[in-house]
């Protein structure tokens, strides 16, 4: 028979199974062992829980079982519909209180909730607004009436417009709609990935005029750290393109200014909140750029990292993978640091796609070949067996952003997220929020909820949460002494959390 | 630093990566090798294609790339909306012509398209219909007006009713609606798994009165084989509970009668179509039954297998896993064959669920511990690393039924089907259709399309298709000599297919 298979396929695979027959009752002890071994393999499976932790763990499991029996299981529902359910969840409330370590995958343009942007930034004097032909908005702070631009002809002073319209709440809500993807009816508004990405990119452009105004930027960054700190996050690695910023009189600041502001705000914030460790920047360039532009961006990043070694930690390519250049397209630019003998760690987005076997899908392999320190999303990694092994052996953590992946329509029911496979294998992993403002989240608790309840299912336990939190420090770019400090700070918070909730 | 991690997690994982720095340009040859090695690992990756096959393979890849650029990518869309798109696909047309081997996971009650049931069976004389209070129907062939039943009070002769209504096409379409899940608007009709399963079970009950009528059953089985043969399938392993059947005069035939009919029809069919190898039965019991009832079913199956060794090949538990008994619940019944020293191979459904970590999710482990020969669906297998390894090492193939999994709402976009992970690892796998009548498919081509285009993506090639087809013989229950015959028959068909299409 074997010969026939070989003939048929021109390859030989031995067949063993039809020799055996129906087995008798499996040995319950052996069965237990098997299930235990699987449990040990998963993320956090080897974490030994204290008695107090075990108590909290049992409570979490009960709560999770209850949540699974509800009419709507939140992780199976689009986040925009599930958010209200999640907010009422006792598991979510516990996760909000839990010290979650660091947020390692957040984009600077979507760091702060849109409520703050509208209620604070747009209420400042000299804020102008302009409606574009494609139903978007632009903002600009200016001492005088701004000049018309190619995309925007008629600028109005927001203060005047708001007064004229007379319904500030309604008006402000409509402004928020321009700055976020959040909507009550995501399925009809965003029928596919193309539509949701179009709105996504529009919202970034709309926010830019507010965020790149120098005085707003300072407050924005402080506010961003505050939202994380309030969610019991203690550290941030922010992806940022370091835009140029502007003053009211039209003065333009170069990128370095934004870096200095970032440093200054972080220092002020950690002084105000000594339980917050700090924040650092991964410089991001758009994958829509050409090779020579990326080369320039890489060189600039090398220089900025030399000049700000405590703040600039590395480099990434950002933007929609399915429509941008692949890492391999950009290989000449990305090999520059090594060619120049420079230090520039990479933290590449890779595999944020549903497509299999095309050039974009190969980004996960190239990210690893370029020695990336972590993989942003790595949604495609699960079906790359070799890359998956490489990533695990080298301890290259996947930055899992469940809410983002669902909202950007990679997956609808989060129980089908491929990270379920990675978690079951104990693949190195951290949880992050990607673009909280765009998705209507704040901090990391929503993403922890989806990962813990939806992706991990009943198998994920308090050990999983603990490992995910510790991972966010372990896989951070922090130098050793700071890492030690971070662990110690986190450990203290964790013990307090446990004694408070067990 | 390591000490701190260990303190924090009470476990130790060494960290290696921060030693290395940004790599230079990856060696293109090494990169190619890596990608090649991944390609070799996938299902069919090691199949060596002839020149003619390579030509067809290149064409298939071109067609697939084109299909991926369309406004709607069929595997990402609910099958009920995608079916018309798929029917127009040149890939689908090729798959229809392709010799696909055997169908190893099909349920007898949903073997034949509902069009035949309505246009043929319900047009026979003496067919009565009754509408139930819960908007379902019952059929019954009877010489006289049937008695009212608990679920059905008023029986009408179908012929009379159809004439009275006057719109036979509209009426017949409404009958079909009762017998299939197919609908134009699946998202609103089936908002969740519970609703779709309820309709699913209703449709089975509705069809029963037709199919269990002895004269219909004979034609039904023949028609079922014909639909497979027309789709270039050459063998069938049918899951069947072997219902008792009835004659017009009320005579009831026991299960053995149905087995004999099955044997007789199969023999007649293979005489009429000598390119069709045959059909065999996996006896199925409902997981809604209690342990003692399952014990009786197992004993009965053992006896039937002794009496019909060429027809009865094994045993399975069927019905919705999420609401039925687990294999472990039924362990006393399932260990009976071994206890009695009997031969009764198992072909268990296991892991047809989205839930993780609950008792149902453990079915995949228990199926393997009970030495199952194949795993029906195995949707949950991908996140069971140990069970996955066991399954692969023992060559226990997963019976992948993509259309079924999508329609029964385990996954919406088939690119997210966990079998993508299994395929990337070359996990033993066959493709089947589960319940073609319920899903509006016929043969295996729709499921092959979804697996090849959606789950496999661009990575899946003609080698994948070839291995999947050969797998359906290799992992069948056929004894060695018949397997050899099957390979030879298939090989001849395959060569003809290739020479016709390359």
Interface residues (C-beta under 8 A of the other chain):
Chain A: X1 X4 X5 X7 X8 X9 X10 X11 X13 X15 X16 X17 X18 X20 X21 X22 X23 X24 X25 X26 X30 X31 X34 X35 X37 X38 X41 X46 X47 X48 X68 X76 X328 X331 X332 X335 X337 X338 X339 X342 X343 X344 X345 X346 X354 X355 X356 X357 X358 X361 X362 X365 X366 X369 X370 X371 X373 X382 X383 X384 X385 X386 X387 X394 X395 X396 X410 X411 X412 X413 X415 X416 X417 X418 X420 X421 X423 X424 X425 X456 X457 X458 X459 X460 X466 X467 X470 X474 X480 X483 X484 X487 X488 X490 X491 X494
Chain B: X1 X4 X5 X7 X8 X9 X10 X11 X13 X15 X16 X17 X18 X20 X21 X22 X23 X24 X25 X26 X30 X31 X34 X35 X37 X38 X41 X46 X47 X48 X68 X76 X328 X331 X332 X335 X337 X338 X339 X342 X343 X344 X345 X346 X354 X355 X356 X357 X358 X361 X362 X365 X366 X369 X370 X371 X373 X382 X383 X384 X385 X386 X387 X394 X395 X396 X410 X411 X412 X413 X415 X416 X417 X418 X420 X421 X423 X424 X425 X456 X457 X458 X459 X460 X466 X467 X470 X474 X480 X483 X484 X487 X488 X490 X491 X494
